[in-house]
């Protein structure tokens, strides 16, 4: 019975999805274990990558905040102002869901373990549904799931920048292409794209950007296919064709923009004077070798050279796809004319999407290996708009997944009777290829961790009556990295959370530095006038100011000194 199921196409779609989801769960647990699924165990988040600690603290601050409208605003992370949870990269949709449930949750609650498991399960389940359209039977689908789950950028992002591990959203976009024939009504297709866009923008803005490019390609496909209804006399005017095609394209574009911009507003994305652009465009890009460069994710293929911070462009398709690449290319070359005749509009839309994604991913600075080939000069306005997605290399991920699917489909047409054997070989090689990473990641997550911060010593003192921590520096992520910023930013934020305090300028992916500096200058003026606010702790860095200077400049204060910080309070 099992053999009959595995070698037939007549498996119900939901059974196929569940099998893929279970495979995804198995891969997740083999990597990360089950300890991190304990929602009250959060030390692993506070001792992991700084970004991960920041994202978790962002959720804690949002949970501790009161409710505001728009409902994504937080009053704990940017006191005395409000700031959106969108800019802490804490997965806003999930934050909102658990904030609603907060009264019923334990005091310490982290969802990142559960969300990681969800991502892998969705990755496996949706990949199986995609593979049902390109593979002959369930056995082939199961084997071909490997490059979607043993996937370098997915693993790289999982607990470094968890929101960006939501690759299932990209796969759902591809699925809307591949299942278009099953969605009969145009309005249903529009609604599904709007729902996907809403999910993306409430998870991470970069994934929203990728899926938006895919939406434009899909709208182009629908537009090219659109034919006006035949009038009674059977003639169709050019004007009718233009109106029909324009209305189809605009129905997708305007509905998508209205729904996603509306949700972005509801999460507080437009609140304040946040700078949308950020530094780094041209550095955090993709390389022309990105699809074939495993960086440090392969035991088989050596890492190719890159420039600067191009790890952001990691989009390695895996050894299985590389093995099948040549037969797939041969099949496409042999059948391209017939494919063009029968699927021209679809091919045009796919090529258009790929070109746009490649251009965005490569950024204005185009490189191959360690060599910059050329740099595109851009007007300031274009450069600013492009900088909304400064880590542009990530835009190659949809191309990576589409390439894997195309290779799997067309290689079978070339190899035919030997396909299953080569597929199994590719599967085994890909498992071996990632085996070192499996060992390293599983070893890292197999031990219970304990978080300790410089601010922990402050627990020996009584902090009753203090409501706010005011950072008296405007440093951010780019100035320094690692344990130093973790101890200062995360450590004191955790201290504030334990004592029901606000913090003044938490680390945001996009910030309002003008307000930050205005507030710091205002506080310095008050301290110099002897008007120290009695409910506020002012935190200075020792590298910025000495204890002697603090006593000379400020009146009516006393201070507490830690290893790297000086905490100033009103004299009692």
C-alpha positions as semicolon CSV with decimal commas, in nm:
position;residue;x (nm);y (nm);z (nm)
1;X;0,000;0,000;0,000
2;X;0,281;0,243;0,094
3;X;0,462;0,172;-0,233
4;X;0,144;0,233;-0,429
5;X;0,092;0,568;-0,258
6;X;0,450;0,683;-0,304
7;X;0,463;0,605;-0,678
8;X;0,131;0,757;-0,778
9;X;0,004;1,106;-0,849
10;X;-0,328;1,036;-0,680
11;X;-0,224;1,149;-0,332
12;X;-0,456;1,408;-0,181
13;X;-0,296;1,751;-0,170
14;X;-0,339;1,784;0,206
15;X;-0,165;1,450;0,265
16;X;0,121;1,568;0,048
17;X;0,134;1,897;0,241
18;X;0,137;1,717;0,577
19;X;0,419;1,487;0,464
20;X;0,624;1,788;0,360
21;X;0,546;1,968;0,687
22;X;0,653;1,665;0,890
23;X;0,977;1,645;0,692
24;X;1,030;2,015;0,767
25;X;0,970;1,955;1,139
26;X;1,217;1,666;1,135
27;X;1,487;1,884;0,976
28;X;1,419;2,166;1,224
29;X;1,445;1,940;1,528
30;X;1,760;1,774;1,393
31;X;1,916;2,121;1,373
32;X;1,782;2,306;1,674
33;X;1,647;2,037;1,904
34;X;1,341;2,089;2,121
35;X;1,479;2,303;2,407
36;X;1,408;2,626;2,222
37;X;1,042;2,524;2,184
38;X;1,002;2,589;2,557
39;X;0,835;2,931;2,551
40;X;0,972;3,024;2,897
41;X;1,336;2,956;2,801
42;X;1,472;3,278;2,654
43;X;1,842;3,275;2,749
44;X;1,929;3,128;2,409
45;X;1,783;3,440;2,247
46;X;1,976;3,674;2,474
47;X;2,307;3,495;2,414
48;X;2,270;3,435;2,037
49;X;2,338;3,677;1,754
50;X;2,295;4,040;1,858
51;X;2,020;4,082;1,596
52;X;1,826;3,795;1,749
53;X;1,856;3,946;2,097
54;X;1,737;4,279;1,958
55;X;1,435;4,120;1,789
56;X;1,336;3,937;2,108
57;X;1,376;4,250;2,322
58;X;1,164;4,436;2,064
59;X;0,883;4,186;2,123
60;X;0,919;4,221;2,501
61;X;0,895;4,600;2,480
62;X;0,588;4,580;2,254
63;X;0,421;4,329;2,486
64;X;0,485;4,553;2,789
65;X;0,348;4,859;2,608
66;X;-0,006;4,984;2,637
67;X;-0,241;4,971;2,339
68;X;-0,234;5,258;2,090
69;X;-0,371;5,336;1,748
70;X;-0,223;5,245;1,509
71;X;-0,198;4,921;1,704
72;X;0,164;4,849;1,611
73;X;0,287;5,145;1,818
74;X;0,492;5,090;2,132
75;X;0,543;5,335;2,421
76;X;0,831;5,147;2,585
77;X;1,107;5,157;2,326
78;X;1,142;5,528;2,231
79;X;1,024;5,721;2,535
80;X;0,882;5,985;2,547
81;X;0,772;5,915;2,191
82;X;0,597;5,621;2,024
83;X;0,764;5,383;1,777
84;X;0,637;5,101;1,557
85;X;0,713;4,736;1,627
86;X;0,777;4,704;1,254
87;X;1,118;4,866;1,300
88;X;1,240;4,621;1,564
89;X;1,217;4,336;1,308
90;X;1,033;4,129;1,569
91;X;0,781;3,976;1,322
92;X;0,497;4,229;1,379
93;X;0,210;3,996;1,288
94;X;0,322;3,735;1,542
95;X;0,388;4,007;1,802
96;X;0,035;4,139;1,759
97;X;-0,115;3,790;1,787
98;X;0,066;3,710;2,112
99;X;0,016;4,060;2,255
100;X;-0,360;3,999;2,227
101;X;-0,309;3,672;2,415
102;X;-0,062;3,829;2,660
103;X;-0,290;3,816;2,970
104;X;-0,302;3,438;2,935
105;X;0,070;3,386;2,869
106;X;0,349;3,329;3,123
107;X;0,554;3,629;3,233
108;X;0,848;3,514;3,022
109;X;0,726;3,416;2,678
110;X;0,928;3,375;2,360
111;X;0,770;3,259;2,035
112;X;1,086;3,242;1,822
113;X;1,135;2,870;1,875
114;X;0,777;2,792;1,774
115;X;0,792;3,032;1,479
116;X;1,111;2,866;1,355
117;X;0,937;2,528;1,364
118;X;0,639;2,681;1,183
119;X;0,868;2,822;0,910
120;X;1,029;2,484;0,845
121;X;0,696;2,304;0,843
122;X;0,545;2,557;0,602
123;X;0,860;2,541;0,389
124;X;0,829;2,165;0,357
125;X;0,453;2,166;0,308
126;X;0,439;2,440;0,044
127;X;0,746;2,297;-0,134
128;X;0,561;1,965;-0,165
129;X;0,261;2,140;-0,323
130;X;0,492;2,311;-0,573
131;X;0,668;1,988;-0,654
132;X;0,335;1,817;-0,726
133;X;0,316;2,037;-1,036
134;X;0,659;1,938;-1,170
135;X;0,723;1,580;-1,047
136;X;0,565;1,253;-1,155
137;X;0,488;1,093;-0,819
138;X;0,498;1,134;-0,443
139;X;0,833;0,960;-0,405
140;X;1,001;1,209;-0,637
141;X;0,831;1,496;-0,453
142;X;0,964;1,375;-0,117
143;X;1,320;1,343;-0,247
144;X;1,302;1,678;-0,426
145;X;1,200;1,847;-0,100
146;X;1,562;1,826;0,015
147;X;1,695;2,143;-0,159
148;X;1,404;2,342;-0,014
149;X;1,477;2,234;0,344
150;X;1,854;2,189;0,324
151;X;1,870;2,544;0,200
152;X;2,163;2,774;0,278
153;X;1,984;3,112;0,306
154;X;1,701;2,956;0,510
155;X;1,948;2,816;0,763
156;X;2,159;3,132;0,757
157;X;1,860;3,349;0,850
158;X;1,671;3,121;1,089
159;X;1,816;3,243;1,417
160;X;2,015;3,535;1,292
161;X;1,724;3,731;1,146
162;X;1,421;3,510;1,206
163;X;1,165;3,720;1,017
164;X;1,377;3,676;0,703
165;X;1,356;3,297;0,741
166;X;0,989;3,325;0,639
167;X;1,076;3,181;0,298
168;X;0,742;3,002;0,284
169;X;0,593;3,340;0,185
170;X;0,816;3,344;-0,124
171;X;0,708;2,987;-0,204
172;X;0,342;3,088;-0,166
173;X;0,403;3,358;-0,427
174;X;0,550;3,099;-0,664
175;X;0,253;2,873;-0,588
176;X;0,010;3,141;-0,708
177;X;0,192;3,125;-1,043
178;X;0,198;2,747;-1,064
179;X;-0,164;2,697;-0,956
180;X;-0,310;2,979;-1,163
181;X;-0,508;2,735;-1,377
182;X;-0,681;2,603;-1,062
183;X;-0,796;2,953;-0,957
184;X;-1,072;3,020;-1,206
185;X;-1,193;3,369;-1,111
186;X;-0,982;3,679;-1,165
187;X;-1,113;3,843;-0,846
188;X;-1,006;3,536;-0,645
189;X;-0,654;3,569;-0,784
190;X;-0,650;3,939;-0,691
191;X;-0,770;3,862;-0,338
192;X;-0,509;3,588;-0,289
193;X;-0,227;3,821;-0,395
194;X;-0,359;4,091;-0,160
195;X;-0,368;3,843;0,129
196;X;-0,013;3,730;0,054
197;X;0,104;4,093;0,038
198;X;-0,060;4,165;0,374
199;X;0,115;3,865;0,530
200;X;0,450;3,972;0,385
201;X;0,440;4,334;0,497
202;X;0,336;4,229;0,847
203;X;0,631;3,988;0,867
204;X;0,920;4,175;0,702
205;X;0,947;4,462;0,455
206;X;1,221;4,296;0,246
207;X;1,010;3,987;0,182
208;X;0,726;4,221;0,091
209;X;0,957;4,381;-0,166
210;X;1,043;4,047;-0,327
211;X;0,681;3,932;-0,341
212;X;0,577;4,270;-0,480
213;X;0,809;4,217;-0,778
214;X;0,650;3,875;-0,825
215;X;0,304;4,034;-0,810
216;X;0,398;4,278;-1,087
217;X;0,517;3,986;-1,302
218;X;0,194;3,799;-1,235
219;X;-0,011;4,107;-1,322
220;X;0,189;4,136;-1,645
221;X;0,103;3,773;-1,728
222;X;-0,267;3,833;-1,661
223;X;-0,253;4,151;-1,869
224;X;-0,093;3,979;-2,166
225;X;-0,354;3,703;-2,148
226;X;-0,650;3,941;-2,109
227;X;-0,886;3,951;-2,406
228;X;-1,192;4,181;-2,422
229;X;-1,533;4,025;-2,461
230;X;-1,643;3,984;-2,822
231;X;-1,904;4,242;-2,928
232;X;-2,208;4,137;-3,126
233;X;-2,044;4,207;-3,460
234;X;-1,737;4,004;-3,367
235;X;-1,491;4,296;-3,407
236;X;-1,257;4,402;-3,127
237;X;-1,120;4,754;-3,131
238;X;-0,770;4,853;-3,022
239;X;-0,929;5,080;-2,761
240;X;-1,120;4,787;-2,610
241;X;-0,801;4,580;-2,592
242;X;-0,612;4,862;-2,418
243;X;-0,893;4,927;-2,168
244;X;-0,928;4,556;-2,087
245;X;-0,557;4,498;-2,035
246;X;-0,510;4,820;-1,834
247;X;-0,806;4,737;-1,609
248;X;-0,666;4,389;-1,538
249;X;-0,320;4,520;-1,452
250;X;-0,459;4,802;-1,236
251;X;-0,699;4,571;-1,055
252;X;-0,399;4,374;-0,927
253;X;-0,173;4,669;-0,862
254;X;-0,419;4,905;-0,691
255;X;-0,585;4,634;-0,480
256;X;-0,245;4,506;-0,368
257;X;-0,113;4,852;-0,282
258;X;-0,431;4,957;-0,102
259;X;-0,439;4,646;0,118
260;X;-0,069;4,635;0,200
261;X;-0,025;5,008;0,257
262;X;-0,335;5,001;0,478
263;X;-0,189;4,723;0,693
264;X;0,149;4,900;0,705
265;X;-0,034;5,206;0,839
266;X;-0,221;5,000;1,099
267;X;0,112;4,867;1,228
268;X;0,237;5,225;1,264
269;X;0,476;5,212;0,972
270;X;0,412;5,575;0,877
271;X;0,423;5,710;1,231
272;X;0,684;5,975;1,313
273;X;0,975;6,089;1,101
274;X;1,134;5,753;1,037
275;X;1,403;5,748;0,768
276;X;1,308;5,476;0,522
277;X;1,648;5,448;0,356
278;X;1,963;5,319;0,526
279;X;2,333;5,293;0,454
280;X;2,481;4,984;0,289
281;X;2,338;4,974;-0,063
282;X;2,609;4,828;-0,286
283;X;2,777;4,643;0,001
284;X;2,502;4,402;0,115
285;X;2,440;4,286;-0,241
286;X;2,443;3,967;-0,446
287;X;2,732;3,850;-0,660
288;X;2,703;3,711;-1,012
289;X;2,819;3,380;-0,860
290;X;2,561;3,382;-0,579
291;X;2,345;3,096;-0,712
292;X;2,651;2,868;-0,723
293;X;2,846;2,997;-0,424
294;X;2,778;2,798;-0,103
295;X;2,994;3,033;0,107
296;X;3,047;2,799;0,407
297;X;2,750;2,566;0,356
298;X;2,910;2,290;0,149
299;X;3,155;2,009;0,219
300;X;3,180;1,949;-0,156
301;X;3,211;2,286;-0,331
302;X;3,470;2,539;-0,224
303;X;3,356;2,892;-0,143
304;X;3,400;3,141;-0,427
305;X;3,538;3,493;-0,366
306;X;3,303;3,777;-0,278
307;X;3,336;4,146;-0,201
308;X;3,253;4,324;0,124
309;X;2,930;4,202;0,290
310;X;2,788;3,986;0,010
311;X;2,690;3,709;0,250
312;X;2,352;3,887;0,226
313;X;2,328;3,755;-0,130
314;X;2,370;3,388;-0,029
315;X;2,131;3,206;-0,268
316;X;2,306;2,874;-0,324
317;X;2,082;2,630;-0,514
318;X;2,251;2,318;-0,372
319;X;2,442;2,024;-0,516
320;X;2,126;1,839;-0,627
321;X;2,023;2,124;-0,857
322;X;2,380;2,166;-0,981
323;X;2,396;1,799;-1,083
324;X;2,072;1,834;-1,279
325;X;2,156;2,176;-1,426
326;X;2,315;2,059;-1,755
327;X;2,040;1,813;-1,855
328;X;1,780;2,075;-1,764
329;X;1,957;2,336;-1,980
330;X;1,977;2,088;-2,268
331;X;1,604;2,016;-2,240
332;X;1,514;2,387;-2,235
333;X;1,736;2,459;-2,536
334;X;1,585;2,170;-2,733
335;X;1,225;2,261;-2,656
336;X;1,241;2,638;-2,630
337;X;1,061;2,710;-2,957
338;X;0,760;2,496;-2,868
339;X;0,761;2,632;-2,513
340;X;0,765;2,988;-2,646
341;X;0,472;2,921;-2,877
342;X;0,256;2,757;-2,610
343;X;0,360;2,959;-2,303
344;X;0,490;3,289;-2,441
345;X;0,309;3,520;-2,199
346;X;0,411;3,313;-1,900
347;X;0,775;3,305;-2,012
348;X;0,776;3,682;-2,067
349;X;0,647;3,743;-1,714
350;X;0,899;3,502;-1,556
351;X;1,187;3,660;-1,748
352;X;1,069;4,010;-1,647
353;X;1,054;3,911;-1,279
354;X;1,397;3,747;-1,295
355;X;1,559;4,048;-1,462
356;X;1,415;4,291;-1,204
357;X;1,516;4,069;-0,912
358;X;1,869;4,026;-1,048
359;X;1,908;4,402;-1,103
360;X;1,786;4,484;-0,751
361;X;1,996;4,207;-0,594
362;X;2,321;4,300;-0,768
363;X;2,269;4,664;-0,662
364;X;2,440;4,955;-0,838
365;X;2,776;4,785;-0,781
366;X;2,788;4,476;-1,005
367;X;3,057;4,222;-0,916
368;X;3,179;3,877;-1,012
369;X;3,389;3,706;-0,749
370;X;3,619;3,961;-0,587
371;X;3,609;4,196;-0,888
372;X;3,373;4,490;-0,927
373;X;3,280;4,487;-1,295
374;X;3,105;4,823;-1,302
375;X;2,897;5,059;-1,092
376;X;2,580;5,221;-1,217
377;X;2,563;5,596;-1,141
378;X;2,222;5,679;-0,999
379;X;2,034;6,004;-0,933
380;X;2,000;6,077;-0,561
381;X;1,626;6,008;-0,562
382;X;1,671;5,665;-0,723
383;X;1,956;5,576;-0,487
384;X;1,742;5,675;-0,189
385;X;1,446;5,466;-0,307
386;X;1,674;5,168;-0,374
387;X;1,823;5,208;-0,025
388;X;1,486;5,115;0,125
389;X;1,617;4,764;0,058
390;X;1,984;4,825;0,141
391;X;2,055;4,451;0,186
392;X;1,952;4,403;-0,176
393;X;2,127;4,068;-0,218
394;X;1,831;3,895;-0,055
395;X;1,618;3,968;-0,362
396;X;1,782;3,672;-0,532
397;X;1,598;3,420;-0,311
398;X;1,288;3,393;-0,539
399;X;1,523;3,336;-0,834
400;X;1,697;3,061;-0,636
401;X;1,372;2,876;-0,561
402;X;1,237;2,921;-0,914
403;X;1,568;2,793;-1,056
404;X;1,547;2,478;-0,843
405;X;1,193;2,407;-0,965
406;X;1,282;2,471;-1,330
407;X;1,588;2,247;-1,307
408;X;1,393;1,964;-1,142
409;X;1,119;1,981;-1,406
410;X;1,325;2,002;-1,723
411;X;1,602;1,761;-1,617
412;X;1,345;1,483;-1,584
413;X;1,244;1,532;-1,948
414;X;1,606;1,485;-2,054
415;X;1,708;1,197;-1,826
416;X;1,375;1,011;-1,806
417;X;1,436;0,647;-1,700
418;X;1,744;0,728;-1,489
419;X;1,588;1,032;-1,326
420;X;1,490;0,875;-0,995
421;X;1,841;0,729;-0,951
422;X;2,011;1,063;-1,014
423;X;1,755;1,234;-0,789
424;X;1,842;0,996;-0,505
425;X;2,214;1,051;-0,567
426;X;2,162;1,427;-0,559
427;X;1,963;1,395;-0,237
428;X;2,237;1,194;-0,065
429;X;2,505;1,434;-0,183
430;X;2,309;1,735;-0,058
431;X;2,260;1,571;0,282
432;X;2,634;1,506;0,295
433;X;2,708;1,857;0,170
434;X;2,523;2,015;0,465
435;X;2,631;1,756;0,725
436;X;2,900;1,974;0,884
437;X;2,648;2,253;0,932
438;X;2,400;2,008;1,085
439;X;2,661;1,901;1,341
440;X;2,769;2,258;1,420
441;X;2,417;2,399;1,456
442;X;2,281;2,105;1,656
443;X;2,581;2,115;1,891
444;X;2,531;2,489;1,948
445;X;2,163;2,442;2,040
446;X;2,203;2,123;2,243
447;X;2,324;2,304;2,556
448;X;2,117;2,518;2,790
449;X;2,251;2,873;2,804
450;X;2,239;3,143;3,068
451;X;2,240;3,513;2,985
452;X;2,446;3,751;3,198
453;X;2,478;4,125;3,150
454;X;2,673;4,413;3,296
455;X;2,344;4,561;3,423
456;X;2,270;4,252;3,636
457;X;2,471;4,396;3,926
458;X;2,217;4,677;3,952
459;X;1,965;4,429;4,090
460;X;2,138;4,468;4,427
461;X;1,992;4,820;4,455
462;X;1,639;4,947;4,511
463;X;1,491;5,102;4,195
464;X;1,146;5,183;4,326
465;X;1,016;5,510;4,186
466;X;1,218;5,496;3,865
467;X;1,016;5,467;3,544
468;X;1,252;5,554;3,259
469;X;1,600;5,478;3,128
470;X;1,737;5,758;2,915
471;X;2,037;5,664;2,700
472;X;2,262;5,967;2,670
473;X;2,428;5,853;2,349
474;X;2,298;5,810;1,996
475;X;2,514;5,518;1,892
476;X;2,362;5,253;1,674
477;X;2,441;4,923;1,517
478;X;2,704;5,043;1,272
479;X;2,933;5,195;1,536
480;X;3,032;4,874;1,709
481;X;2,911;4,519;1,730
482;X;2,902;4,201;1,936
483;X;2,925;4,168;2,314
484;X;2,976;4,540;2,374
485;X;2,649;4,655;2,218
486;X;2,471;4,347;2,358
487;X;2,581;4,438;2,710
488;X;2,489;4,802;2,677
489;X;2,171;4,800;2,469
490;X;2,019;4,457;2,541
491;X;2,144;4,432;2,901
492;X;1,997;4,762;3,011
493;X;1,677;4,703;2,812
494;X;1,628;4,370;2,994
495;X;1,692;4,551;3,323
496;X;1,429;4,812;3,229
497;X;1,177;4,540;3,142
498;X;1,229;4,364;3,476
499;X;1,154;4,689;3,658
500;X;0,865;4,805;3,439
501;X;1,063;5,095;3,293
502;X;1,074;5,246;2,946
503;X;1,391;5,298;2,740
504;X;1,459;5,606;2,533
505;X;1,616;5,495;2,206
506;X;1,608;5,124;2,145
507;X;1,787;4,981;1,841
508;X;1,555;5,012;1,539
509;X;1,619;4,902;1,182
510;X;1,502;5,251;1,079
511;X;1,511;5,537;1,324
512;X;1,438;5,903;1,386
513;X;1,783;6,025;1,485
514;X;1,672;6,389;1,494
515;X;1,431;6,314;1,780
516;X;1,692;6,101;1,955
517;X;1,943;6,385;1,956
518;X;1,682;6,646;2,045
519;X;1,587;6,443;2,351
520;X;1,951;6,389;2,455
521;X;2,025;6,763;2,424
522;X;1,712;6,846;2,622
523;X;1,815;6,607;2,901
524;X;2,170;6,744;2,911
525;X;2,030;7,097;2,948
526;X;1,808;6,986;3,238
527;X;2,099;6,813;3,411
528;X;2,319;7,120;3,376
529;X;2,041;7,333;3,525
530;X;2,004;7,095;3,820
531;X;1,659;6,980;3,704
532;X;1,727;6,606;3,697
533;X;1,399;6,416;3,656
534;X;1,349;6,205;3,969
535;X;1,194;5,906;3,790
536;X;1,466;5,879;3,524
537;X;1,802;5,698;3,508
538;X;2,043;5,867;3,268
539;X;2,292;5,623;3,114
540;X;2,624;5,760;2,987
541;X;2,908;5,566;2,827
542;X;3,242;5,594;3,000
543;X;3,412;5,635;2,665
544;X;3,208;5,954;2,611
545;X;3,237;6,119;2,952
546;X;3,430;6,070;3,277
547;X;3,293;6,058;3,630
548;X;3,476;6,381;3,710
549;X;3,318;6,559;3,414
550;X;2,974;6,440;3,518
551;X;3,018;6,585;3,867
552;X;3,153;6,912;3,724
553;X;2,883;6,961;3,457
554;X;2,567;6,840;3,625
555;X;2,400;6,963;3,943
556;X;2,190;6,787;4,205
557;X;2,283;6,438;4,092
558;X;2,457;6,125;4,210
559;X;2,589;5,843;4,002
560;X;2,654;5,468;3,995
561;X;2,940;5,333;3,788
562;X;2,947;4,993;3,613
563;X;3,217;4,849;3,391
564;X;3,137;5,062;3,085
565;X;2,848;5,286;3,191
566;X;2,774;5,567;3,434
567;X;2,417;5,585;3,563
568;X;2,310;5,932;3,677
569;X;2,006;5,987;3,900
570;X;1,862;6,276;4,102
571;X;2,026;6,325;4,438
572;X;1,806;6,203;4,721
